[in-house]
């Protein structure tokens, strides 16, 4: 049978897991920052539009 995960043999067993967790955390943080910026822009844009009319 072929080995599905040959990278598991290299380094500590927890290294791959830590790398995945770091990548997921970084992606999640970037997504949350983008959502916060979009929400802030929408809120600012909505208030400016209401004040004019």
N, CA, C and O atoms as a Maestro MAE file, in Angstrom:
{
 s_m_m2io_version
 :::
 2.0.0
}

f_m_ct {
 s_m_title
 :::
 protein
 m_atom[212] {
  # First column is atom index #
  i_m_mmod_type
  r_m_x_coord
  r_m_y_coord
  r_m_z_coord
  i_m_residue_number
  s_m_chain_name
  s_m_pdb_residue_name
  s_m_pdb_atom_name
  i_m_atomic_number
  :::
  1 25 0.835 -1.197 0.000 1 A "UNK " " N  " 7
  2 3 0.000 0.000 0.000 1 A "UNK " " CA " 6
  3 2 0.868 1.244 0.000 1 A "UNK " " C  " 6
  4 15 1.974 1.251 0.542 1 A "UNK " " O  " 8
  5 25 0.357 2.280 -0.607 2 A "UNK " " N  " 7
  6 3 1.107 3.528 -0.630 2 A "UNK " " CA " 6
  7 2 0.797 4.344 0.618 2 A "UNK " " C  " 6
  8 15 -0.301 4.277 1.170 2 A "UNK " " O  " 8
  9 25 1.775 5.102 1.042 3 A "UNK " " N  " 7
  10 3 1.616 5.936 2.230 3 A "UNK " " CA " 6
  11 2 0.904 7.229 1.838 3 A "UNK " " C  " 6
  12 15 1.385 7.966 0.977 3 A "UNK " " O  " 8
  13 25 -0.228 7.503 2.458 4 A "UNK " " N  " 7
  14 3 -1.020 8.688 2.104 4 A "UNK " " CA " 6
  15 2 -0.394 9.971 2.639 4 A "UNK " " C  " 6
  16 15 -0.510 11.023 2.009 4 A "UNK " " O  " 8
  17 25 0.255 9.899 3.773 5 A "UNK " " N  " 7
  18 3 0.841 11.075 4.401 5 A "UNK " " CA " 6
  19 2 2.325 10.857 4.679 5 A "UNK " " C  " 6
  20 15 2.702 10.571 5.815 5 A "UNK " " O  " 8
  21 25 3.164 10.988 3.666 6 A "UNK " " N  " 7
  22 3 4.586 10.757 3.893 6 A "UNK " " CA " 6
  23 2 5.234 11.815 4.781 6 A "UNK " " C  " 6
  24 15 6.286 11.564 5.368 6 A "UNK " " O  " 8
  25 25 4.616 13.001 4.886 7 A "UNK " " N  " 7
  26 3 5.204 14.074 5.680 7 A "UNK " " CA " 6
  27 2 5.140 13.788 7.183 7 A "UNK " " C  " 6
  28 15 5.863 14.418 7.955 7 A "UNK " " O  " 8
  29 25 4.297 12.861 7.606 8 A "UNK " " N  " 7
  30 3 4.180 12.552 9.027 8 A "UNK " " CA " 6
  31 2 5.457 11.935 9.584 8 A "UNK " " C  " 6
  32 15 5.707 12.008 10.787 8 A "UNK " " O  " 8
  33 25 6.261 11.333 8.724 9 A "UNK " " N  " 7
  34 3 7.473 10.670 9.169 9 A "UNK " " CA " 6
  35 2 8.575 11.670 9.514 9 A "UNK " " C  " 6
  36 15 9.541 11.311 10.189 9 A "UNK " " O  " 8
  37 25 8.447 12.908 9.066 10 A "UNK " " N  " 7
  38 3 9.495 13.911 9.271 10 A "UNK " " CA " 6
  39 2 9.190 14.745 10.503 10 A "UNK " " C  " 6
  40 15 8.061 15.204 10.678 10 A "UNK " " O  " 8
  41 25 10.168 14.942 11.341 11 A "UNK " " N  " 7
  42 3 10.019 15.811 12.501 11 A "UNK " " CA " 6
  43 2 9.133 15.203 13.572 11 A "UNK " " C  " 6
  44 15 8.857 14.003 13.562 11 A "UNK " " O  " 8
  45 25 8.694 16.038 14.488 12 A "UNK " " N  " 7
  46 3 7.825 15.595 15.565 12 A "UNK " " CA " 6
  47 2 6.409 15.375 15.033 12 A "UNK " " C  " 6
  48 15 6.018 16.009 14.053 12 A "UNK " " O  " 8
  49 25 5.647 14.500 15.654 13 A "UNK " " N  " 7
  50 3 4.276 14.256 15.199 13 A "UNK " " CA " 6
  51 2 3.382 15.487 15.352 13 A "UNK " " C  " 6
  52 15 2.447 15.659 14.570 13 A "UNK " " O  " 8
  53 25 3.640 16.333 16.322 14 A "UNK " " N  " 7
  54 3 2.804 17.505 16.562 14 A "UNK " " CA " 6
  55 2 3.131 18.692 15.675 14 A "UNK " " C  " 6
  56 15 2.369 19.658 15.637 14 A "UNK " " O  " 8
  57 25 4.254 18.641 14.957 15 A "UNK " " N  " 7
  58 3 4.667 19.778 14.132 15 A "UNK " " CA " 6
  59 2 3.664 20.065 13.025 15 A "UNK " " C  " 6
  60 15 3.304 21.220 12.800 15 A "UNK " " O  " 8
  61 25 3.214 19.036 12.340 16 A "UNK " " N  " 7
  62 3 2.270 19.227 11.249 16 A "UNK " " CA " 6
  63 2 0.965 19.825 11.775 16 A "UNK " " C  " 6
  64 15 0.375 20.705 11.148 16 A "UNK " " O  " 8
  65 25 0.532 19.342 12.919 17 A "UNK " " N  " 7
  66 3 -0.699 19.848 13.528 17 A "UNK " " CA " 6
  67 2 -0.538 21.315 13.905 17 A "UNK " " C  " 6
  68 15 -1.427 22.129 13.656 17 A "UNK " " O  " 8
  69 25 0.599 21.646 14.506 18 A "UNK " " N  " 7
  70 3 0.852 23.037 14.884 18 A "UNK " " CA " 6
  71 2 0.868 23.944 13.664 18 A "UNK " " C  " 6
  72 15 0.332 25.052 13.702 18 A "UNK " " O  " 8
  73 25 1.488 23.472 12.570 19 A "UNK " " N  " 7
  74 3 1.528 24.274 11.348 19 A "UNK " " CA " 6
  75 2 0.119 24.507 10.806 19 A "UNK " " C  " 6
  76 15 -0.211 25.611 10.372 19 A "UNK " " O  " 8
  77 25 -0.704 23.464 10.834 20 A "UNK " " N  " 7
  78 3 -2.087 23.618 10.361 20 A "UNK " " CA " 6
  79 2 -2.849 24.592 11.242 20 A "UNK " " C  " 6
  80 15 -3.599 25.429 10.740 20 A "UNK " " O  " 8
  81 25 -2.663 24.489 12.545 21 A "UNK " " N  " 7
  82 3 -3.356 25.386 13.463 21 A "UNK " " CA " 6
  83 2 -2.912 26.835 13.285 21 A "UNK " " C  " 6
  84 15 -3.730 27.753 13.325 21 A "UNK " " O  " 8
  85 25 -1.607 27.030 13.087 22 A "UNK " " N  " 7
  86 3 -1.098 28.387 12.855 22 A "UNK " " CA " 6
  87 2 -1.687 28.981 11.593 22 A "UNK " " C  " 6
  88 15 -2.091 30.144 11.576 22 A "UNK " " O  " 8
  89 25 -1.739 28.181 10.527 23 A "UNK " " N  " 7
  90 3 -2.285 28.658 9.259 23 A "UNK " " CA " 6
  91 2 -3.773 28.979 9.396 23 A "UNK " " C  " 6
  92 15 -4.246 29.988 8.871 23 A "UNK " " O  " 8
  93 25 -4.501 28.127 10.095 24 A "UNK " " N  " 7
  94 3 -5.933 28.362 10.287 24 A "UNK " " CA " 6
  95 2 -6.175 29.610 11.124 24 A "UNK " " C  " 6
  96 15 -7.084 30.386 10.832 24 A "UNK " " O  " 8
  97 25 -5.371 29.807 12.158 25 A "UNK " " N  " 7
  98 3 -5.507 30.979 13.015 25 A "UNK " " CA " 6
  99 2 -5.229 32.261 12.237 25 A "UNK " " C  " 6
  100 15 -5.944 33.253 12.377 25 A "UNK " " O  " 8
  101 25 -4.181 32.226 11.417 26 A "UNK " " N  " 7
  102 3 -3.816 33.393 10.619 26 A "UNK " " CA " 6
  103 2 -4.920 33.722 9.612 26 A "UNK " " C  " 6
  104 15 -5.265 34.890 9.432 26 A "UNK " " O  " 8
  105 25 -5.473 32.704 8.958 27 A "UNK " " N  " 7
  106 3 -6.546 32.915 7.993 27 A "UNK " " CA " 6
  107 2 -7.796 33.450 8.682 27 A "UNK " " C  " 6
  108 15 -8.465 34.339 8.155 27 A "UNK " " O  " 8
  109 25 -8.108 32.917 9.845 28 A "UNK " " N  " 7
  110 3 -9.273 33.361 10.600 28 A "UNK " " CA " 6
  111 2 -9.123 34.813 11.027 28 A "UNK " " C  " 6
  112 15 -10.076 35.588 10.941 28 A "UNK " " O  " 8
  113 25 -7.945 35.181 11.483 29 A "UNK " " N  " 7
  114 3 -7.699 36.553 11.908 29 A "UNK " " CA " 6
  115 2 -7.837 37.518 10.729 29 A "UNK " " C  " 6
  116 15 -8.437 38.586 10.861 29 A "UNK " " O  " 8
  117 25 -7.282 37.138 9.582 30 A "UNK " " N  " 7
  118 3 -7.384 37.982 8.393 30 A "UNK " " CA " 6
  119 2 -8.843 38.141 7.969 30 A "UNK " " C  " 6
  120 15 -9.265 39.232 7.587 30 A "UNK " " O  " 8
  121 25 -9.610 37.057 8.036 31 A "UNK " " N  " 7
  122 3 -11.027 37.115 7.662 31 A "UNK " " CA " 6
  123 2 -11.803 38.011 8.614 31 A "UNK " " C  " 6
  124 15 -12.646 38.798 8.183 31 A "UNK " " O  " 8
  125 25 -11.523 37.895 9.907 32 A "UNK " " N  " 7
  126 3 -12.217 38.725 10.892 32 A "UNK " " CA " 6
  127 2 -11.879 40.199 10.724 32 A "UNK " " C  " 6
  128 15 -12.746 41.060 10.877 32 A "UNK " " O  " 8
  129 25 -10.609 40.493 10.407 33 A "UNK " " N  " 7
  130 3 -10.207 41.878 10.172 33 A "UNK " " CA " 6
  131 2 -10.933 42.447 8.958 33 A "UNK " " C  " 6
  132 15 -11.407 43.582 8.991 33 A "UNK " " O  " 8
  133 25 -11.019 41.670 7.903 34 A "UNK " " N  " 7
  134 3 -11.700 42.116 6.686 34 A "UNK " " CA " 6
  135 2 -13.183 42.353 6.958 34 A "UNK " " C  " 6
  136 15 -13.759 43.324 6.466 34 A "UNK " " O  " 8
  137 25 -13.797 41.474 7.735 35 A "UNK " " N  " 7
  138 3 -15.204 41.651 8.072 35 A "UNK " " CA " 6
  139 2 -15.411 42.906 8.911 35 A "UNK " " C  " 6
  140 15 -16.385 43.629 8.705 35 A "UNK " " O  " 8
  141 25 -14.518 43.175 9.848 36 A "UNK " " N  " 7
  142 3 -14.632 44.354 10.698 36 A "UNK " " CA " 6
  143 2 -14.490 45.634 9.870 36 A "UNK " " C  " 6
  144 15 -15.214 46.606 10.082 36 A "UNK " " O  " 8
  145 25 -13.541 45.619 8.918 37 A "UNK " " N  " 7
  146 3 -13.361 46.786 8.055 37 A "UNK " " CA " 6
  147 2 -14.588 47.015 7.195 37 A "UNK " " C  " 6
  148 15 -15.029 48.154 7.042 37 A "UNK " " O  " 8
  149 25 -15.148 45.956 6.630 38 A "UNK " " N  " 7
  150 3 -16.334 46.070 5.786 38 A "UNK " " CA " 6
  151 2 -17.525 46.582 6.594 38 A "UNK " " C  " 6
  152 15 -18.304 47.405 6.113 38 A "UNK " " O  " 8
  153 25 -17.658 46.092 7.815 39 A "UNK " " N  " 7
  154 3 -18.751 46.530 8.677 39 A "UNK " " CA " 6
  155 2 -18.596 48.002 9.035 39 A "UNK " " C  " 6
  156 15 -19.575 48.749 9.050 39 A "UNK " " O  " 8
  157 25 -17.370 48.417 9.322 40 A "UNK " " N  " 7
  158 3 -17.121 49.815 9.659 40 A "UNK " " CA " 6
  159 2 -17.429 50.728 8.467 40 A "UNK " " C  " 6
  160 15 -18.013 51.800 8.625 40 A "UNK " " O  " 8
  161 25 -17.030 50.287 7.289 41 A "UNK " " N  " 7
  162 3 -17.317 51.080 6.092 41 A "UNK " " CA " 6
  163 2 -18.814 51.161 5.834 41 A "UNK " " C  " 6
  164 15 -19.326 52.226 5.487 41 A "UNK " " O  " 8
  165 25 -19.520 50.051 6.000 42 A "UNK " " N  " 7
  166 3 -20.965 50.026 5.771 42 A "UNK " " CA " 6
  167 2 -21.680 50.910 6.786 42 A "UNK " " C  " 6
  168 15 -22.618 51.627 6.438 42 A "UNK " " O  " 8
  169 25 -21.239 50.860 8.033 43 A "UNK " " N  " 7
  170 3 -21.840 51.679 9.085 43 A "UNK " " CA " 6
  171 2 -21.592 53.156 8.815 43 A "UNK " " C  " 6
  172 15 -22.511 53.966 8.933 43 A "UNK " " O  " 8
  173 25 -20.378 53.514 8.459 44 A "UNK " " N  " 7
  174 3 -20.057 54.906 8.176 44 A "UNK " " CA " 6
  175 2 -20.805 55.397 6.942 44 A "UNK " " C  " 6
  176 15 -21.299 56.524 6.927 44 A "UNK " " O  " 8
  177 25 -20.891 54.576 5.926 45 A "UNK " " N  " 7
  178 3 -21.599 54.938 4.709 45 A "UNK " " CA " 6
  179 2 -23.094 55.079 4.929 45 A "UNK " " C  " 6
  180 15 -23.724 55.971 4.361 45 A "UNK " " O  " 8
  181 25 -23.659 54.220 5.734 46 A "UNK " " N  " 7
  182 3 -25.083 54.267 6.024 46 A "UNK " " CA " 6
  183 2 -25.452 55.496 6.831 46 A "UNK " " C  " 6
  184 15 -26.478 56.121 6.561 46 A "UNK " " O  " 8
  185 25 -24.645 55.857 7.811 47 A "UNK " " N  " 7
  186 3 -24.926 57.042 8.627 47 A "UNK " " CA " 6
  187 2 -24.790 58.307 7.796 47 A "UNK " " C  " 6
  188 15 -25.594 59.226 7.955 47 A "UNK " " O  " 8
  189 25 -23.799 58.385 6.916 48 A "UNK " " N  " 7
  190 3 -23.605 59.577 6.090 48 A "UNK " " CA " 6
  191 2 -24.785 59.760 5.141 48 A "UNK " " C  " 6
  192 15 -25.233 60.882 4.906 48 A "UNK " " O  " 8
  193 25 -25.284 58.657 4.600 49 A "UNK " " N  " 7
  194 3 -26.432 58.730 3.681 49 A "UNK " " CA " 6
  195 2 -27.701 59.160 4.396 49 A "UNK " " C  " 6
  196 15 -28.520 59.859 3.799 49 A "UNK " " O  " 8
  197 25 -27.898 58.771 5.648 50 A "UNK " " N  " 7
  198 3 -29.094 59.130 6.391 50 A "UNK " " CA " 6
  199 2 -29.069 60.585 6.817 50 A "UNK " " C  " 6
  200 15 -30.119 61.225 6.870 50 A "UNK " " O  " 8
  201 25 -27.900 61.122 7.120 51 A "UNK " " N  " 7
  202 3 -27.803 62.501 7.575 51 A "UNK " " CA " 6
  203 2 -28.113 63.500 6.455 51 A "UNK " " C  " 6
  204 15 -28.614 64.593 6.719 51 A "UNK " " O  " 8
  205 25 -27.819 63.130 5.220 52 A "UNK " " N  " 7
  206 3 -28.009 64.058 4.109 52 A "UNK " " CA " 6
  207 2 -29.461 64.247 3.738 52 A "UNK " " C  " 6
  208 15 -29.860 65.334 3.319 52 A "UNK " " O  " 8
  209 25 -30.265 63.195 3.887 53 A "UNK " " N  " 7
  210 3 -31.606 63.243 3.329 53 A "UNK " " CA " 6
  211 2 -32.639 63.460 4.314 53 A "UNK " " C  " 6
  212 15 -33.819 63.521 3.968 53 A "UNK " " O  " 8
  :::
 }
 m_bond[211] {
  # First column is bond index #
  i_m_from
  i_m_to
  i_m_order
  :::
  1 1 2 1
  2 2 3 1
  3 3 4 2
  4 3 5 1
  5 5 6 1
  6 6 7 1
  7 7 8 2
  8 7 9 1
  9 9 10 1
  10 10 11 1
  11 11 12 2
  12 11 13 1
  13 13 14 1
  14 14 15 1
  15 15 16 2
  16 15 17 1
  17 17 18 1
  18 18 19 1
  19 19 20 2
  20 19 21 1
  21 21 22 1
  22 22 23 1
  23 23 24 2
  24 23 25 1
  25 25 26 1
  26 26 27 1
  27 27 28 2
  28 27 29 1
  29 29 30 1
  30 30 31 1
  31 31 32 2
  32 31 33 1
  33 33 34 1
  34 34 35 1
  35 35 36 2
  36 35 37 1
  37 37 38 1
  38 38 39 1
  39 39 40 2
  40 39 41 1
  41 41 42 1
  42 42 43 1
  43 43 44 2
  44 43 45 1
  45 45 46 1
  46 46 47 1
  47 47 48 2
  48 47 49 1
  49 49 50 1
  50 50 51 1
  51 51 52 2
  52 51 53 1
  53 53 54 1
  54 54 55 1
  55 55 56 2
  56 55 57 1
  57 57 58 1
  58 58 59 1
  59 59 60 2
  60 59 61 1
  61 61 62 1
  62 62 63 1
  63 63 64 2
  64 63 65 1
  65 65 66 1
  66 66 67 1
  67 67 68 2
  68 67 69 1
  69 69 70 1
  70 70 71 1
  71 71 72 2
  72 71 73 1
  73 73 74 1
  74 74 75 1
  75 75 76 2
  76 75 77 1
  77 77 78 1
  78 78 79 1
  79 79 80 2
  80 79 81 1
  81 81 82 1
  82 82 83 1
  83 83 84 2
  84 83 85 1
  85 85 86 1
  86 86 87 1
  87 87 88 2
  88 87 89 1
  89 89 90 1
  90 90 91 1
  91 91 92 2
  92 91 93 1
  93 93 94 1
  94 94 95 1
  95 95 96 2
  96 95 97 1
  97 97 98 1
  98 98 99 1
  99 99 100 2
  100 99 101 1
  101 101 102 1
  102 102 103 1
  103 103 104 2
  104 103 105 1
  105 105 106 1
  106 106 107 1
  107 107 108 2
  108 107 109 1
  109 109 110 1
  110 110 111 1
  111 111 112 2
  112 111 113 1
  113 113 114 1
  114 114 115 1
  115 115 116 2
  116 115 117 1
  117 117 118 1
  118 118 119 1
  119 119 120 2
  120 119 121 1
  121 121 122 1
  122 122 123 1
  123 123 124 2
  124 123 125 1
  125 125 126 1
  126 126 127 1
  127 127 128 2
  128 127 129 1
  129 129 130 1
  130 130 131 1
  131 131 132 2
  132 131 133 1
  133 133 134 1
  134 134 135 1
  135 135 136 2
  136 135 137 1
  137 137 138 1
  138 138 139 1
  139 139 140 2
  140 139 141 1
  141 141 142 1
  142 142 143 1
  143 143 144 2
  144 143 145 1
  145 145 146 1
  146 146 147 1
  147 147 148 2
  148 147 149 1
  149 149 150 1
  150 150 151 1
  151 151 152 2
  152 151 153 1
  153 153 154 1
  154 154 155 1
  155 155 156 2
  156 155 157 1
  157 157 158 1
  158 158 159 1
  159 159 160 2
  160 159 161 1
  161 161 162 1
  162 162 163 1
  163 163 164 2
  164 163 165 1
  165 165 166 1
  166 166 167 1
  167 167 168 2
  168 167 169 1
  169 169 170 1
  170 170 171 1
  171 171 172 2
  172 171 173 1
  173 173 174 1
  174 174 175 1
  175 175 176 2
  176 175 177 1
  177 177 178 1
  178 178 179 1
  179 179 180 2
  180 179 181 1
  181 181 182 1
  182 182 183 1
  183 183 184 2
  184 183 185 1
  185 185 186 1
  186 186 187 1
  187 187 188 2
  188 187 189 1
  189 189 190 1
  190 190 191 1
  191 191 192 2
  192 191 193 1
  193 193 194 1
  194 194 195 1
  195 195 196 2
  196 195 197 1
  197 197 198 1
  198 198 199 1
  199 199 200 2
  200 199 201 1
  201 201 202 1
  202 202 203 1
  203 203 204 2
  204 203 205 1
  205 205 206 1
  206 206 207 1
  207 207 208 2
  208 207 209 1
  209 209 210 1
  210 210 211 1
  211 211 212 2
  :::
 }
}
